Amino acid sequence: MSTPTRVYIARLAGVAVFDPNGDQVGRVRDAVARLRSPQRSPEVVGLVAEMPMRRRIFLSINRITSIDADAIVLGSGTLNLRRFEKRPNELLVLQELLDRRVQVQPDSRAATVVDVAMECSRGGEWSLTRVAVREQSGRLARRGTLHQVAWDNVRGLSGIADTRGTANLLAVLEDMRPADLANALQDLPDARRNEVAAALDDQRLADVLSELPEHDQVEILAALGRERAADILEEMDPDDAADLLGELPPPEQDVLLDLMEPDEANPVRQLLKYTPGTAGSVMTSEPVILPPDATVAEALARIREPQLSPAVAAQVFVARTPMTTPTGRYLGMVHFQRLLREPPADLLGGVVVNDIDPLRPTTPLPEITRRMATYDLVAMPVIDRNNRLVGAVTVDDVLDHSLPPDWRDRDAAADTAAEPPSPTTADTTEHRNG
């Protein structure tokens, strides 16, 4: 194996895993260690890698040919794609040890785990040998001394952890996309998941909540407390906030809406009035809207705004004032490709397209899907009886509401998936079946 003899595991989080042909298999999310007698430190038996579609699989340490900070390379063989499940005698190093409160011997100094090192013996066996800890100094542990100690000199690494911080686990997770972070949260025990979620800033948590199954969203929101929950709802897109509030009893909906700023709550209240399964219930009330006398250059500048999703930024809707929904009279839309072909100084009123009938708030989801597929659209306008734009249905809205209700639940998705083994990557059945 071409690799250092000592590797700190937190530094491997997010590192790409490649098969012998150079094709990426997934990314490292954790390491699996097998608990042994108290006199022996845990043996590292493999890594947990996350593949596309949020599937997490086990990679045996014996089949890994190279480990470094840039890539993990597997040897030849076939890859077992069965979903990883931790066994009773196993430890997920990052999930269970980071931020754990421990005592450093010989004088039982209080410390917090920052990282854990695995080391390879001459016989090729990997085990957990060193722990990077930050000794607590006063009330703020982050000000304490950071140093490495032997595994045997740390007490409190096994058993149920006391309430702990989240800083080091968040550092491992901070570069993940919201969907991947949501997947990682589903792996945590409920109490730990709620701790980590509460430690995220409002915008980050809002993005992550939108990627979680509804039952997890509701549980996390309840654990936050109403004031913080209202702040998070304000950061969410109105359609996502409406979907989440729709899972709560009406009295709780009213309490949270009253705690939100009126300008943020009003679009959500309106969306909650629409019948489920219609354009009104799935649309976003904040598409890109400009007047007909705006220029092509202004439109291009608007759709470049980084907070816009690709589906929302794919087109500009043109309407008379006011520019917030419900707008003045709806005139049409301009796709971004058309904008790229037009002179920057031209007015939107001269390039607007209105040859496709808009949706109504009552249009059912199957009809929306058929029309978007027929015209190859990524978004369609929704207008009211007075020809005012009230929102837009985007392709991601349609997909989200067309898939099974539990499609975001990683366990449910894994149980129904049926992927054939790849013939190019390492066989991982030895340990898991042994």
C-alpha positions in Angstrom: 0.0 0.0 0.0 1.5 3.4 -1.1 0.4 5.5 1.8 1.8 7.1 5.0 1.9 4.8 8.0 -0.1 7.3 10.1 -3.2 9.1 8.8 -5.5 11.5 10.6 -9.0 10.5 9.7 -10.7 13.9 9.7 -8.4 14.9 6.9 -9.8 12.1 4.7 -13.4 13.4 5.0 -14.6 14.3 1.5 -11.6 12.9 -0.3 -12.5 11.2 -3.6 -12.3 7.4 -4.0 -11.1 6.0 -7.3 -11.1 2.6 -8.9 -8.0 1.2 -10.6 -9.2 2.7 -13.9 -9.3 6.2 -12.5 -13.1 6.4 -12.3 -14.4 8.1 -9.2 -16.5 5.8 -7.0 -17.5 8.3 -4.3 -16.1 10.3 -1.4 -14.9 9.3 2.1 -17.4 10.1 4.9 -16.0 8.1 7.8 -13.8 5.3 9.0 -15.0 2.1 10.6 -13.1 0.6 13.6 -13.8 -2.7 15.3 -13.7 -2.6 19.1 -11.4 -5.0 20.9 -10.4 -5.7 24.4 -9.6 -2.7 26.7 -5.9 -3.5 26.4 -5.9 -3.2 22.6 -6.9 -0.1 20.6 -9.7 -0.5 18.0 -8.8 -2.0 14.6 -9.6 0.0 11.6 -11.4 -2.3 9.2 -12.4 0.0 6.4 -13.8 3.3 5.2 -17.4 4.5 4.6 -17.8 6.1 1.1 -20.7 7.9 -0.2 -21.7 7.2 -3.8 -24.1 9.0 -6.1 -27.8 8.9 -5.0 -26.6 9.2 -1.4 -25.8 5.5 -1.0 -23.1 4.8 1.6 -21.0 1.6 1.2 -18.2 -0.1 3.1 -14.7 -0.2 1.6 -12.4 -2.8 3.2 -9.1 -1.4 4.4 -7.3 -4.4 2.9 -8.5 -3.6 -0.6 -7.3 0.0 -0.5 -3.9 0.5 -2.4 -3.3 4.1 -1.7 -4.4 6.7 0.9 -3.4 10.3 0.8 -5.0 13.8 1.3 -6.0 14.0 -2.4 -7.3 10.5 -3.3 -8.1 7.0 -2.1 -7.3 4.3 -4.7 -8.9 0.9 -4.7 -7.4 -2.4 -6.0 -9.0 -4.6 -8.6 -12.1 -6.7 -8.0 -15.8 -6.1 -7.7 -17.5 -3.5 -5.4 -20.2 -4.5 -3.0 -22.9 -1.9 -3.3 -25.0 -3.0 -0.4 -25.8 -0.1 2.0 -23.4 0.2 4.9 -24.8 -0.7 8.3 -22.7 -0.4 11.4 -22.4 -3.5 13.6 -22.7 -3.5 17.4 -19.0 -4.0 17.9 -18.0 -1.2 15.5 -17.2 2.5 15.9 -17.7 5.3 13.3 -14.7 7.4 14.1 -15.7 10.8 13.0 -19.4 10.6 13.8 -18.8 9.2 17.3 -15.5 10.6 18.5 -15.2 14.2 17.2 -16.0 16.8 19.9 -16.3 14.0 22.5 -15.3 15.2 26.1 -12.5 13.0 27.4 -9.9 13.0 30.2 -6.2 12.8 29.4 -4.1 10.7 31.7 -2.2 10.6 34.0 -3.9 13.5 35.8 -7.4 13.4 34.1 -7.1 16.7 32.4 -10.4 17.6 30.6 -10.1 17.8 26.8 -12.1 17.6 23.6 -11.3 15.3 20.7 -10.3 17.2 17.5 -9.1 14.3 15.4 -8.0 10.6 15.6 -5.1 9.0 13.8 -5.0 5.5 12.4 -1.6 3.8 12.1 -0.4 0.8 10.1 1.7 -1.9 11.8 4.4 -3.9 10.0 1.9 -6.7 9.6 -0.4 -4.4 7.7 -3.0 -4.0 10.4 -4.5 -0.5 10.9 -5.5 0.6 14.3 -6.4 3.8 16.1 -3.3 4.9 17.9 -3.3 8.7 18.5 -5.9 11.2 19.5 -5.6 15.0 18.8 -7.2 16.8 21.7 -7.7 20.3 22.8 -7.4 20.7 26.5 -10.0 22.9 28.0 -8.9 26.2 29.4 -11.5 28.1 31.3 -15.0 28.2 29.8 -13.9 28.2 26.2 -12.4 24.9 25.0 -11.2 26.4 21.7 -8.6 28.5 23.7 -7.0 25.4 25.1 -3.8 23.7 24.1 -3.9 21.4 21.1 -1.7 18.3 21.2 -1.5 14.6 20.4 -1.7 11.8 22.9 -1.6 8.0 22.7 -5.0 6.3 22.5 -4.3 4.4 25.7 -3.8 7.7 27.6 -7.3 9.0 26.9 -10.3 8.0 29.0 -13.9 8.4 27.8 -13.5 7.3 24.2 -16.0 4.5 24.5 -19.5 4.3 25.8 -22.3 6.9 25.6 -20.9 10.5 25.3 -22.1 13.3 27.5 -23.5 16.4 25.8 -20.7 17.8 23.7 -19.8 20.6 21.3 -20.0 20.5 17.5 -17.1 22.6 16.2 -14.9 19.8 15.0 -17.6 17.8 13.3 -18.9 20.9 11.6 -15.4 21.6 10.3 -15.4 18.2 8.7 -18.9 18.8 7.2 -18.5 22.5 6.2 -17.6 21.9 2.5 -20.4 19.5 1.8 -23.2 20.5 -0.5 -26.5 21.0 1.4 -27.9 17.7 0.0 -24.8 15.8 1.2 -24.8 17.4 4.6 -28.5 16.5 4.9 -27.5 12.9 4.1 -24.8 13.0 6.8 -27.2 14.3 9.4 -29.5 11.3 8.7 -26.7 9.0 9.9 -26.4 10.7 13.3 -28.4 9.8 16.4 -31.4 12.1 16.8 -29.9 14.1 19.7 -26.5 14.5 17.9 -28.3 15.5 14.7 -30.3 18.2 16.5 -27.1 19.5 18.1 -25.3 19.8 14.8 -28.3 21.3 13.1 -28.7 23.9 15.8 -25.0 24.9 15.4 -25.4 25.7 11.7 -25.9 29.3 10.7 -29.5 30.2 9.7 -28.9 30.2 5.9 -26.9 27.0 5.9 -29.5 25.2 8.1 -32.4 26.5 5.8 -30.6 25.0 2.8 -30.0 21.7 4.6 -33.6 21.4 5.9 -34.9 21.7 2.3 -33.0 18.5 1.5 -34.2 16.4 4.4 -37.2 14.2 4.7 -40.3 15.9 6.1 -40.2 14.0 9.4 -36.6 15.1 10.0 -37.4 18.7 9.1 -40.2 18.7 11.7 -38.1 17.1 14.4 -35.2 19.5 13.9 -37.5 22.5 13.8 -39.2 21.5 17.0 -35.8 21.1 18.8 -34.7 24.6 17.7 -37.4 26.4 19.7 -40.0 28.7 18.1 -38.0 31.9 17.8 -35.0 30.2 16.0 -37.4 28.1 13.9 -39.1 31.3 12.7 -35.7 32.7 11.7 -34.9 29.6 9.7 -38.2 29.7 7.9 -37.5 33.3 6.9 -34.3 32.1 5.2 -36.0 29.4 3.3 -37.5 29.9 -0.1 -41.3 30.5 0.4 -42.3 27.3 -1.3 -39.9 25.2 0.8 -41.1 27.0 4.0 -44.7 26.4 3.0 -44.0 22.7 2.4 -42.4 22.4 5.8 -45.2 24.3 7.6 -47.7 22.1 5.8 -46.4 19.2 7.9 -47.3 21.0 11.1 -50.7 21.3 12.8 -52.5 24.6 11.9 -52.1 26.1 15.4 -48.3 25.6 15.2 -48.3 27.0 11.7 -50.0 30.2 12.9 -47.6 30.6 15.8 -44.5 30.4 13.6 -46.0 32.6 10.9 -46.8 35.3 13.5 -43.1 35.1 14.7 -41.8 35.7 11.1 -41.3 39.1 9.6 -44.5 40.1 7.8 -42.8 40.5 4.4 -41.4 36.9 4.8 -44.6 35.4 6.2 -47.1 36.8 3.7 -45.9 34.8 0.6 -45.8 31.6 2.7 -49.3 32.2 4.0 -50.5 32.7 0.4 -48.9 29.4 -0.8 -50.5 27.5 2.1 -53.9 28.4 0.8 -53.5 26.5 -2.5 -54.8 22.9 -2.9 -52.0 20.3 -2.6 -50.9 18.8 -6.0 -51.7 22.0 -7.9 -49.4 24.7 -9.5 -50.2 27.0 -6.7 -49.0 24.6 -4.1 -45.6 23.7 -5.8 -44.7 27.1 -7.4 -42.1 29.5 -6.2 -43.5 33.0 -5.6 -40.1 34.7 -6.2 -39.0 34.1 -9.8 -36.9 36.7 -11.6 -39.3 39.4 -12.7 -38.4 42.6 -14.7 -40.5 45.3 -16.5 -40.6 45.5 -20.3 -38.4 48.6 -20.3 -35.5 46.8 -18.6 -32.5 46.0 -20.8 -31.0 42.7 -21.8 -27.9 43.7 -19.8 -30.0 44.2 -16.7 -31.7 40.8 -17.1 -28.3 39.1 -17.5 -27.1 40.8 -14.4 -30.1 39.6 -12.4 -29.8 35.9 -13.4 -26.1 36.0 -12.5 -27.0 36.5 -8.8 -25.4 33.5 -7.0 -28.4 32.8 -4.6 -30.6 31.9 -7.6 -31.1 28.2 -8.3 -30.3 27.1 -11.9 -33.9 26.5 -12.7 -35.0 29.9 -11.4 -32.2 31.7 -13.2 -32.9 30.0 -16.5 -35.5 32.6 -17.6 -36.8 36.1 -16.8 -40.5 36.8 -16.5 -41.7 40.2 -17.9 -44.7 42.0 -16.3 -46.0 45.4 -15.6 -45.4 46.9 -12.2 -45.5 46.0 -9.4 -42.6 43.6 -9.7 -43.4 41.5 -6.7 -46.1 38.8 -7.0 -48.9 39.2 -7.7 -47.5 41.5 -10.4 -49.1 43.8 -12.8 -50.2 42.4 -16.2 -48.1 39.4 -17.2 -46.4 39.9 -20.7 -44.3 36.9 -21.2 -40.8 35.4 -20.5 -37.3 35.4 -22.0 -35.0 32.4 -21.7 -31.4 33.1 -20.8 -30.2 31.7 -24.2 -32.2 34.3 -26.0 -30.7 37.0 -23.7 -27.2 35.8 -24.7 -28.0 36.3 -28.4 -29.5 39.8 -28.1 -27.6 43.2 -28.0 -27.2 44.2 -24.3 -29.0 47.6 -24.8 -32.1 46.0 -26.3 -35.3 46.2 -24.2 -37.0 43.0 -22.8 -40.3 44.2 -24.3 -38.9 43.6 -27.8 -37.7 40.0 -27.2 -40.3 38.7 -24.9 -42.1 35.4 -25.8 -45.7 34.7 -24.9 -46.7 31.9 -27.3 -47.2 29.3 -24.5 -50.3 29.5 -22.3 -49.3 30.1 -18.6 -50.5 27.8 -15.9 -53.3 28.6 -13.5 -52.9 28.1 -9.7 -55.4 25.2 -9.9 -53.6 23.4 -12.7 -52.9 19.8 -11.5 -49.4 18.4 -11.3 -49.8 15.7 -14.0 -50.9 18.5 -16.5 -47.9 20.6 -15.5 -45.6 17.7 -16.1 -47.0 17.0 -19.5 -46.8 20.6 -20.6 -43.3 21.1 -19.4 -42.2 17.9 -21.1 -44.0 18.9 -24.3 -42.3 22.3 -24.6 -38.9 21.3 -23.1 -39.2 24.0 -20.4 -37.4 24.3 -17.1 -40.0 26.7 -15.7 -43.6 27.9 -16.5 -45.4 31.0 -15.3 -48.5 30.8 -13.1 -51.0 33.6 -13.5 -54.3 34.4 -11.7 -57.7 35.3 -13.3 -56.6 38.9 -13.6 -53.6 37.9 -15.8 -51.1 38.8 -12.9 -48.0 36.7 -12.4 -48.3 34.9 -9.0 -45.3 32.6 -9.3 -43.5 30.0 -11.5 -43.3 26.3 -11.4 -39.7 25.0 -12.0 -38.6 21.6 -13.0 -37.1 20.9 -9.6 -40.5 21.7 -8.1 -42.1 19.1 -10.4 -39.5 16.5 -9.7 -39.7 17.0 -5.9 -43.5 16.5 -5.9 -43.6 13.7 -8.5 -41.2 11.4 -6.7 -42.4 9.2 -3.8 -42.9 11.1 -0.5 -40.0 9.4 1.2 -37.5 9.9 -1.7 -35.2 12.1 0.5 -35.1 9.4 3.2 -31.8 7.7 2.6 -32.8 4.5 4.3 -35.9 4.2 2.2 -34.1 5.0 -1.0 -31.3 2.4 -0.2 -33.9 -0.3 0.5 -35.6 0.1 -2.9 -32.4 0.6 -5.0 -31.2 -2.3 -7.0 -27.8 -1.5 -8.5 -25.6 -4.2 -10.1 -22.0 -4.6 -8.8 -19.3 -2.8 -10.7 -16.7 -5.1 -12.2 -13.9 -2.6 -11.8 -13.5 -1.9 -8.2 -12.5 -3.6 -4.9 -14.4 -6.6 -3.5 -15.6 -5.5 0.0 -17.5 -8.6 1.0 -14.8 -10.2 3.2 -15.3 -8.2 6.4 -19.0 -7.4 6.1 -19.9 -11.1 5.6 -17.3 -12.5 7.9 
